[in-house]
Amino acid sequence: MLETLRIPDKWKKSLELLPQDTVLNSTEFNGLLDRHLPLLGSQMRKRILEAAAIAFLSSAKGVASHQDSPM
């Protein structure tokens, strides 16, 4: 997703330091961005937030479809 939204490598490396596979509310996620990427511009921040939202929805959809499948 980060590639699709054209997030530069320098920001991707910083994002890798953030918790992975962890559900965060918007306050927590924005706090992490503030602490770990303090020089992030508003446009890039918007792209990262969009990528995070899409990733969350994709994972939630995957869990829902897995739960719907017969055992």
Beta strands, then each sheet from edge to edge (+ up, - down):
end
